[in-house]
């Protein structure tokens, strides 16, 4: 089994001083709760060999695959706007990297595997509920086509972790394009370690943007590439109603993947001010603020790259570098707006020939309608596809006062094109407007059953439904139904630490 992991650990090999070598804490009674067979196959692993007690021991950290070099990575980060110069992997370990069947380099990492030198007084452990939550949300995002880290496995440890009450412990095995973060750059920039910063930038380029390796202005080119990826990613979040909840700079990846599914949630009734995180008291990371925060985070990345772009003693060089990165940061809103509009165009069922301003006005007015009448975001878009097919009744039923909707529908249908293409248009819309998202009450039901009753049935059924988010024909309607308004109004998520 161990030979199945064909590790090639460039981070450990090429970046000494960027991490601390460390071992996972042993688990007293490991038991495999979840194994992602499809992802295992994608990684070139033998899923059958990873089952049973041997797989449980491996994914709990009691045994390590051949070639694994577990390390705790160093990084810093702005958390809710305040800078922490040293965060790092306080309960995570990068086991190593492997090349998947398509030749893509992927990190294999533990989360919840015990204390590290970066734990800052924490126990480094994780509980079953939050780790299974990472599975549900990550796999839902993957099925929705949104770049994301993914869960390969979750193993129960057989010991309790102490939070407000004792909870059953677990270790998650996470797969990522890399775990490089804005905070990784901040760690070395804050220490004035220019040589290591240059090493890190070159490593990030080699890993994620190899075409930029020969660019004479590589740091600036890297910033542009990260900005483009984040603009596209945040637009995808916005178009499915996803709220990350903790967009700290240590949770923004260089790869453009979504990472860290702690206090996150999918919005139900549309509200740009929606916040579900129990620790976001000021609404910094509200749904509607996410593009603004992404830009703010990118500005922090830009600051770390300035020492690589200019000699600090040469005022002219510094001014030129500041002007260059400012141009990238100032261009971000337009990049994001274009990506958002592209997604909205598809969700509205409008073809590429439709005028951008007209599409934007339709989308803005549609969202205003949803907000004014507290319409469920996901079902509103989904039922718009029914209206495209000629049946507006299910959509009108979502509105307490459908008269305003009717006026908007007239404008939309005038832009939609030939009525003869209505069936195909509706089919296209159903391929981009999901029927099923991780409804918060369904997620909590599944996690409570797994954590409190050791019953994985609700988790497995929900995960199956989330794997087919656009399929209305075979997915039970219960998974598409919103929670009662009273439940949604008081729903809060937690970081799981």
C-alpha positions, 0 to 999 in steps of 0.5 A: 500500500505504501508504494502507491504514493509516488511522492516527489516533495519539491517544497521540502527539497527546494525550500529549507527554512520554510518549514519545520519537519514534524510527525503526526500525533498517534491516534489510539483507535483509528477508524476510516470514516470516509475515502474518496474513491474517485479522487484516489483514482485521479491521484493514481492510488489504489483505493481498495488497498487504502480500505480497512485497518491499514488505511485507517492507520495511514489516514490517522497518521499512525503509519506514513506512506513510503516517501512521505516527509511531513512538514509544518509550513510557515506562514503569516496572515492578516486575520480580520484585518490584524496582522499576525507575523507567525501563524503556520500549520498549527494543526496541519502537516504537508505529507508530500506531493505527487503527480496525478494521472494528468501530470498535475502536482498535488499536495497531500496534507493532514489536518487535525494531526496534532500539535506543531511548533506553530500551534500557539497553545492549541491542541492541533486536533480536529473533530469529526464534524468539522472534518466531514464538513470539509468533505461536504462543502469541498466536494459540493464546490468540486461538483459545481466546477469551482476550484477547490481543495478536496478531501481524500479521507477522514479517519476517526482517531478514537480520542476526544478533543476538548472544545466547549464539550468533548467531541470525537476526534478526526484527521482529514487528508486534504489534496491541493494544487499547493498550500502556498498562500498570500500569508506564505509571502507575508511571513518572509516579507515581514522578516525582511528575508528578501532572498527567501522571498525571491526563492518563494516567488520563483517556486510559486511561478515554477509550480503554478505559472511556469510560462512566466519563468523567463519573464524579466518582471516575474514578480509583477507577472505572478501578481497579475496571474494570482489576481486573474485567478482570484477574480474568476474564483470569487465570481464563481463564489458569488454566482452560487451564493457561497460565503467563505466566512474567513477570507484572511490572507492565510486563506487566499491561495496562490493557485486560485483554489478555495481553501479552509471550509470552516465558518462558511455557508451557502446563502439561502434568501438573497442578501448581500449583507449575509454573514454566517460566521460566528466570529465575523461580528462586523460583517467584514467577510459578508457575501457582498464584501468578498470581491472587496476583500479579495482586492485588499488581500491582493494588495497585501500580496503586492506589498510583499513583492515590492522588495523583489521589484525595486531596490529600496534605496532607489526612489525611482525604482520604488515609485515605478514598482508601486505604480506597477502593482497599483495598476494590477490592484486597481484593475481587479474590480474590472477583472472580477466584474467581467468574470461575474458578468460572464457567469450571470450571462450564462445563468440568465440564458443569454448568448454571447451576442447580448450587450454587456450593459443590458445583461448587467442591468438585467442581472442587477435588477434581478438580484434587487428583486430577489433581495427585496422579496427575500427569495431563495437565491438558488431556487430563484435562478433554477426556476428561472430556467423553468420560465425560459422553458415557458412555465413561469408558475414555479418561479412566481410562487417564490415571490410574495408580490410577483407583479415586479417579477412579471415586469422584469420577465418581459424585459428578460424575454425580450433579450432572450432571443428566438422563442423556438430555442426556448427548450435548449436555452432552458437546458443550458440554464439548468447546467449552470444553475444548481438544483442542490447546494449544501443547505445549511440545515442538511449539513448540520443534520448530517454532521450531528448524526455522524458526531453524536450518533456515529451514524454516517448515513445522513452524511453519505446520502447528502454527499451523494446528492451534492455530487449531482448538483444540477440533476433534478430528476434523481435527487430527492427534492428534500435536499433542494428545499430551503430551511425554515426562515427561523432556522436560517435567521439564527444560523451560525458557523464556527471555525472548528478549531 
